[in-house]
């Protein structure tokens, strides 16, 4: 059997290209392994990639080999036991797979193919097919996003951007314009000289006069330069503003005393996953962190995830602060507004109807998408019921889900931010 072995050096990132081709080919296997990894590992443990196992039978490669030459004659034995269409029963005995018994000196198999994917590749598969719903184009994001586009031809520019074809075309047109009459007189003089030499070759005075005229015309034509500064043409490039999507995500987290440490940990892991998703997929996005108990405060990323502050529960304080920030810094005619709220569902009874009114009248009319995640294994309370009325009024832009354990974080997250088919 002949084998072809590629022993070329790793030039032009050949191994990188082959790796990307391998990842595309076994995308479904890797994606499933990533989903399994997310369910068993901490969301915060993202500084490393993941070991992926693929069954050996799924990575078989087609091979080229020499077949048997010549004319082959094969006689197959008859069959008295089975007829066409029957299922062949499994041979009796063996195959229990209990792992006990003596070792065998026969048989062969293939282990699973195991390889390591990087953090970049892990996050690519993790956030595949996810997006912010209803993201629309708003105003330009300042003057820092531009793209360079062709804008015709200019008479001034950088020598590296000279347009050779247009320059030579201009030069040729200029030479025709400046020397056209002289060339016509030159042709007439040359024709008269040829005729005179044929008819009266002894008329030396006339011949010398024509030669002098021809020499003067040729000198005049040569004085027209082949290339002049007026001929130079340059490709004109201009910076054109590139529209980008301005979006802000409000992260609201309940840190009241009713939130146990396990519940807070699940909420933090949900927001960490959301934060990774936003920062990885959207360059132009602001994130506003709001923590609340009986009162709400806007905090930074460090305090949002690691502060130990606690207290009672008044959810409307966070919604009121969010509405004030929206009015002051993020107007709906310029920004795409998103919000994600996490709570255990406990709230002061008289406050839940107020939360519904704030959402219906002051927040949801301006929101692109609002998600509410309730982290509790218990029955839903008044806040969930009030939010259901909000969801009924804004079914396209409001979603609520329940989390009971850390293993539900990633499936619920994918369900909330699954890419919608455009209609």
Buried (B, 14 or more C-beta within 10 A) or exposed (E): EEEEEEEEEEEEEEEEEEBEEBBEEBEEBBBEBBBEBBBEEEBEEBEEBBEBEBEEEEBEEEEEEEEEEEEEEEEEEEEEEEEEEEEEEEEEEEEEEEEEEEEEEEEEEEEEBEBEBEEEBBBBBBBEEBBBBEBEEBEBBEEEBEEEEEEEBBEEBEEEEEBEEBBBEBBEEBBEEBBEEBBEBBEEBBEBBEEBEEEEEEEEEBBEBBEEBBEBBBEBBEEBEEEEEEBBBBBBBEEEEEEBBBBBBBBBBBBBEBBEEEBBBBBBBBBBBBBBBBEBBBEBBBBBBBBBBEEBBBBEEEEBBEEEEEEEBBBBBBBBBBBEBBEEEBEBEEBBBBBBBBBBBBBBEEBBBBBBEBBBEBBBEBBBBBBBBBBBEEEBBBBBEBBBEBBEBBEEBBBBBBBEEBEBBBBBBBEBBEEEEEE
